[in-house]
Amino acid sequence: MTRKNTKAVEVSFRDTCNAIAQDRVDAMILAIEESFARRDTFEGAAALDSSSSYAKNRNAVLANKVAVARFFCALNVTAAGVIERKVSATKMFNAKALKKIVELSRFAVLGERKIENVMKAFVFCSLAFDGAISNATNKNFLSNLDFSQIVNDSDLASYLADYQHAFISGGKDTQSSQARNVLDVLGLGSIVNCENRSRGGIELHRDHAFFADFNTAFRK
């Protein structure tokens, strides 16, 4: 009698993305297009101005709609929940952050490694913390500033310094905010209260298969 090998086969997040049934992908593509049609109305003149940040990044998403659709399906998020996320009465999800979503989609689905250094650094910095990381620490990290006074653990501070110099030479607070909101809206992390501040930090969902692929691709 031959005993079957019952060892579970590890499925990568990329495999999951590419195993999505075509009818689900097609439905998500339609949802993406319909979401942008509604947002075009919301944006008004910016939607018609090919030089606007919104129009450029909308077109980038639409040019990569198959990868984005597979990514959204695998993450179990809705197109409207990302594209039309209401920040205030006059603003929806940051248009420039849509570029980050395109890059993450192409990485997740196609294996492309072109992701902004600021996003790679943000993820590595956040993954290094067991729990939430404060916005202040991430901003300092992305701005290449000295954050040793905020981090008590000397080994952790050394680790962050190594990745800080390896991945980023400069940055702005807005980049930290964009990265944080992208990971939150995709369900790869959660913006949380931190250090007695409302929405003062983010906690990544470290066990998500996306981060296993990310570590394989980018960790030294």
N, C-alpha and C positions, 0 to 999 in steps of 0.2 A: 504493500500500500504506500502510495506516494503522498507525503504531507505537503499541502499547499503552503506557500509563503504568504502569511497573513499580515506581514509588516505594511503599515500604512504608507502610501506614497505621498510625499510632501508636494503639495500643489502651490506653485508660486502665485503671487497676485497677478503677474502678467498672464499666466495660464488662465486664471479666472476671467480676466478681462476679455481674452480672445476666445473664450468658450461661450460667451454670451450669445444666445440665439439671435439670428439675423432679424427676426421680426421684432424683438425687443430693441435692437439697435436702431432699426428703421423708425420705430415709434418714438425713441428718444431723440433722434435727429429731427423729426417733425416737431417735437416739443421744444427743442432748442430754437428752431426757426420761428415758431409761434411766440416764444418768449421774447426773442429779440424784436419781433414785429411790435409787440406791446411796449417794449422798452423804447423803441424808436419814437413812438408817440410821446412817451414820458420825457425823453431827451429833447424833443423838438428840433431846433436848428442844428444842434450838435450831430444829430443822426444823418443830416444831409451834407455836412461839412466833412469832406474826405480827409482833411488835415487834422480833425479833432481827435483827441485821445480816445474818445468813445468809439468813433467810427473805425479807427485803425484797429482797435482791439476786438471790436465786434467782428470785423472782417477776418481777423486772425483766427477767432474761434470757429467761424463758419468755414474757413478754408481747411480746418482740421476737425470738422464736425464728426467724422466717423470715430476718430480716436477719442474725442471728448465724450461722445455718446457712450462708447464702451466703458470709459472711465466712470462716468456718472452711473451707469447701470451697475457696475461692479461695486460701487460705493453705496448704492441704494439711495441716491439723492435725486431730487427733481431738478429739471432745468430751471423752472421758475424760482425755486428755492435758492438757487445760486445767482442766476442772472438778474432777477428782479428783487433780490433781497433788499428790503427797505431799510435804509440807514436813518433817514429822517424824511420829513415831508417833501424835501426838495432833492434828495439824493438816494440813489440805489447803490448796489455793490460797486466798489471802486473800479472804474474802467481799466486802470492800469494793472490792477490785480488780475484781470482776465488773462493777461500775458502769462502770469505764473501758472494759471490753470491749464493753459495750452501746453506749456512746457512739462508740467507734471503729467498731463494726459499722454503726451508723446513718449515720455519716459516709461510710464506704466504700461502702455499698450504696445509700443514699438521698440522699447529698449533704448531709445535715444538718450544720450547723457547730457544734452544741452539744457541745463537748469541754471538759472542765475546763481552766482556765488552767494548772494545774500540769502537766498532760500536754502541752499545747502548748509550754509553756516548756521542759519536759524534752527534748522532741524537738528543738526548735530549738537548745538548748544542745548536745545530743549530736551533731547534724548538723554543727555548726561545727567539730568536731575531726576531723582526718585520722587516724583510728585510734580507739583506746579512750579514753573519758573516765572519769576516776576518780570513785568514789562521793563523795569529799570535795568535788570541784568541783561536781558536780551538786547535792549537798545545800546547799552555800553559795549556789548560783545560785537554787535554789527557795526558800530561806529569806530571800532578799533581803539576804544578808550580803556583806561585802567579800571577794572571792576574788582580788583583783589580785595577792596575794602568791603564789598557786599557779600562775597563768598567766603564763608568761614573755613571750609574744608580746603586745606592747602593742596592736596592731591587733585581735587576737582578744579581748583583755580589754575593749576598747572596744565591740566588737560584742556581746559577751555582756552588758555593762552596759546597752546600748540595749534588748536584748530582755528583760532581767531587769525593767527598769522598765516596759516595755510590757505584759508578760504576767502578772506575778505581784507581789503586794505582801506576801505572807507564805507560809510553808510549814513543813513538818515533815519530819524524817528519814523518817518512815513513808511519806510521800507519794513521796519519792524511791525508796524500796524498792519500793513498789507499782508505780510507773511502770516501773522497771527490770525487774521480774519479769513484768509484762504484755507488754512488748516481747519479752522472752526467750521466754516460753511460746508466743507467737504466731509465733515464727520471724522477727520483724522486726528482731531484734538478738540478740546473744549476750553473756551475762555471762562475763567473762574475768578472768584474773589481771591485775592492774594495780598499778604502783608497789610491787612486791614483796609484794602482798597477794593471798591467794587470793580469787577472786571479787570483786576490788577495783574493778571497773569494768564498763562495757558498751560494746560496739562495735555501732553500728547497721549494718544491711545497706542502705547508702545507695542502692544501685542498684535496690532493690525499687520496683516501680511504685506501691506505696502512698504512698511519700514524694514522688513526683512529684505525685500528687493533693493531698497535704498541703501542699506548697509552693505550688501554684497557689491553694489555698483561703486560706491563712493568711499567707503571706509578704508583707511590705509592698512 
